[in-house]
Amino acid sequence: AIVNPNRLSPTEEDNSGDGAHGSTMTLFPEEVYDRFPFMLQTLALIYLCLQLIGAICVRSPSNKVAEIEHCMIDVDGDEETCSQQKIHLPPLNSSNITEEDKEDAVAIWGALKTRTFWNLWICMVLSASAGLNVVTVYKIYGNTFDT
């Protein structure tokens, strides 16, 4: 709708000047192609707004209370006794990070050497490739149907 708000139909043009005999190309009118940069700018603005909303929603965790239920069965297996216990979890900040936690942390260059990083990176690349492929061909696919 952003690139082609007037729903202009593509036209088929002879492509025989390129050395291909009897082949045709399906092209949209020039005004559709002229609006493509505007569509990319609009898409970038939408992404920016969504990222800002997401950044505003990010908060440090507050004091959380975890409820743990302990159940015990007696030796005969006849009676089960359960009790609940509440545990207060402190928020994670720089004052309660121990030296052991700091030793377990991974630096950026260390992360590049881990299998987990590369698995995540490959997943992102493949999902981005799939999304870009859909964006590339959706208009061509949609034009194959008569409306």
N, C-alpha and C positions, 0 to 999 in steps of 0.2 A: 504494500500500500504506500510505502514511503517513496520507493523508486518509480513505481508505475501507478500513480493515484487515478489516472484516467482509464486504467485497464486497457491500454493499447495492445493490440494483438501483434505478434511477430509476423514478418513477411519472409517469404522464401525468395532468395536472389540466386541468380545463376553464378556458379563458381568456376566456369569453364576457363576463365582467363588465367587460373593458377596451374594449368596443366592437367587438371582432373577433367575427364570427359563426362559430361552429363551430370555433374554433381551440383547440388544446391546447398546453400547455407541459410539457416533460419536466423534472422536478425530482427531486433526490435528497432523502433524509430529512434532517432538520435536523441530526442529529449529524455528517453528512459536512461540512456547511458550517461547523459549529462547530470542526472540526479543521483547517480551512484555515490559520488563523494559526499553529498549531503546525507545520504543514508548512513555512511560510515561515521560521520560526525554525530549523527543522532544516536547511533548505536553506542559510540564512545561516551556520550553524555548519559545515556541510560546506565551503562556499566559504572560510571563514576558515581551516579546517585545511589545505586544499589550498594556499592562499596562503602560510601559514606554512611548510609543507614546501618550497614553491618558493623562498621567501626564504632558508631555511636552505641550500638547494642552490646559491645564487648565490655564486660565488667569483671573486676577481680572477685573471686568467690568470697562470700561472707562466711561467718562461723556456721558450719554445718553440723547438724545433729544426725548421727547414724543410729538407727535402731537395729540391734542384733538380737535374734531370737535363738536361745540355746534350748535344745531338747535332749533329754536323756531318757533312755529306756532301761528299766531295771533288768537284773540278770535273768529273771524268768521270762521277760518279754511281755509281761502282762500289763505293766503300767508305764505310761510315758509322762514325764514331767517336763514342762516347758517354762522358761522364764525369759523375759525381755529385758534388755539392758540398753541404755542410751549412752552414746559416746559423743563427746564434743570434739569436732575436728577443727583445729586452728586454720586460719587462712594461710596460704602459701605466700610468703614475702621474703625479702632478703634477710630479715632478722632470724628466721627459723630454719634457714638452709644450713645443713651441717657440712662439715668438711668431707664426709663420706659422699654426700649428695654431689658436691662439687667435683669429686674425683670421678663419679659416674657420668657426669655431663660430657657431651661430645662437642668438640670444636667443629667449625664449618669444614675445615680441611679433613678432619677425622670422619665427618659424616659422609664426605664424598667417597670414602673407602668402604662404606658399609653396604651390605646387600639390600637392606631396607630402603636406603635412600634411592638406589637405582631402581628398585621395584616401584616405588612411588613415582619416580621420574618417568619411567616407561609408561605407567598407567596414565599420567597426565598427558604425555605426548600422544598416546594412542587415542585418548578421549578427545583431545583437541583436534587431532586429525580427522576423527569421525565427524565431529561437529562442523569443521570446515568443509568436509566433503558434502554434508547435507546442505549447507548454505550454498555451495557451488551448484548443485544439481537440482535443487527443489523447484526452481522456476522452469527449468527445461522439462522436468517430470510433470509438473502441473499443467504445462501447455499441451501435453499429449491427450488430455481429456477434453471432450466437447462440453461446453456449458450452455 
